[in-house]
Amino acid sequence: MVDIIDGYRVPRRRSRATVLLTVTVVVGAVLAGCTTDDTPSASWGLENDGSPSAGDQAVTANGGYSFEGGALALDGLSGFAMTEGSGPVDTTAAFTVAAWVDFGRDPNPYDAAVSQVGNTAAAFYLGYADGAWDFTMKTADSSDAETTHRVSAGSPAPTVDTWVHLVGVYDEADDRMALYVDGTKAAEGEFDEPWQAEGPLTIGRSQSNGIPSDFWPGAIAQVETYARALDGDAIAALYESTRPTTAPPPLPEPDPSTYGDGILDGTWDYRIPRGEFFDFMAQEYAPDATGLSIRLGFDGGAWWQGVVVDGKLFLTTDHDLEGDGGTFTVDGTELTLVGGGGEVAVTYAWALDGDELALEVLEECEVPSGACVADPSQMDPVMVAITGNRFVKSGDDPTY
């Protein structure tokens, strides 16, 4: 999000909130090891580990996570849990899925509590989107916006230490999808083009453009799937019977192995010298600029990129330039930046010398095709401009 101040686009800070969300998705179909209408097809309490309390599929936790306080706590950057094989939900038939969740820090634009994924995207996403509790279904295994069907409840907004029960229901017989919040129907809409997601059921993240996305920043407990579309009475009963009895656990610290132990946290500037690239950037941002710098910000496992024009910061998403931010990983001397849209991953060789960061581009890869190029002339000019230059530490505060 950006505001316009003195003719410049500047990012808008998000308000801080902590909430515990509960999600319930009911699945209708004949599944391996089928169950009766009154029992879940799969259930995970997540009190101490990922073992199932119904069904025969465990979930394995990965990344930054901890089992604490009767829930699975996730760092919002790399933590999640998933089934080893295909998830238990037949996403082409009637279904419902459930979980209790807590926001341990600011919500992201999109946070997925429960989803079941395919090769590119997920068949459903249950969680939080664009400032609202949300249940989304897709008409195809695609990240294209036209395949997305969403029902959202705009209120109540997340509040600190508040448990929320969130239920997504797909009713194949009526071609309807619905969202329930705290046992009450909050939104519904038409949907009649489901597809079967053969990938795992994931808890605490989803998938977009073939890569992990929408990591949940907080705790999740009592996830359940059912093999039918639960009605309002059943959902109200589920809300009462699964209500958590303890406060949500704190947000775990991010896994240092995925982000270099915070050594890059802060902002780093490369001042662009006068020349062809300076003129190119000035044309994009401010033709009369007297000073231009590329700024990189790092915060845990997240990064963002902007351009500083005579002391004013622009985010590159406001222009037809690559990147604006996303996630990053460190593997020895290699630093990989993945864009927020998930379509491009750029890997650099990196080295620190005091307050100077040197980056040398190695390759740019498309996601999910895996097609990579190592020739800088075929890469995005802004990405390439970073290479072979030294960034100077410009601040310890990584926010923009």
Secondary structure, DSSP 8 states (H G I E B T S, - for coil): -EEEETTEEEE-------EEEEEEEEE-S--TT---TTS-SEEE--SSSS--SBSS--EEEESSEEEETTEEEE-SSS-EEEESSS-S--TTS-EEEEEEEEESS---SEEEEEEEE-SSSEEEEEEEETTEEEEEEESSS---GGGEEEEEE--S---TTEEEEEEEEEETTTTEEEEEETTEEEEEEE--------S-EEES-EEETTEEE----EEEEEEEEESS---HHHHHHHHHHT--SS---------GGGTGGGTT-EEEEEE--SSHHHHHHHHHH-TT-S-EEEEEEEETTEEEEEEEETTEEEEGGGTTSS--EEEEEEETTEEEEEETTSSEEEEEEEEEETTEEEEEEEEEEETTT--EE--GGGS-HHHHHHTTEEEEEEES----
